[in-house]
């Protein structure tokens, strides 16, 4: 896929920017997207946070066809200034943080195969758009994510970057929130994975849900190969935005 010509201020991320060729998706690829969405929505309608479900509607995602990222961004940008920006694949850390700081979410354009419906080790458009982007329509979460990118882009300590990676993991990827007394999911790793979400909803074996505590989050080891044993429940998205400011004051 050809690189996209851009006049954006991006430097580290510029080589990874591409155009989404939406017309090239096959009927089978649209069908895979549709099956993934229709599998997830019944559970999410009960157990996803209100902000995610509202964002899903705001950005115009459809169950029967893959998202057109230009159309998604056209609905998202007037709300929070964010764009869903197509990239060629996995980004190095400096490029990733640079894009977040510019309110450009790096979005892969490929869709998993039918053989990998349950899990794919590399993020695809389903994980990136279905899992992440609806939350970018929420103003406070959008501000938190931009601030996170700016802070991480300025860090030079590997230890500080690792600690900030834990904050991302336990919020953006595996975040849960208390909503009217119930635990609801908002992290993309829970939104896009039936198995991970069910583990939370059914309080799977060994799972502990703690009150969000920045000190604990920054030191909690990340396990990428198994169901999560510890998650941190926030009370509001203002809480993680304030935690981000607190983390910034401690690092660097």
Order of alpha helices (4+ residues) and beta strands (2+ residues): alpha-alpha-alpha-beta-alpha-beta-alpha-alpha-beta-beta-alpha-alpha-beta-alpha-beta-alpha
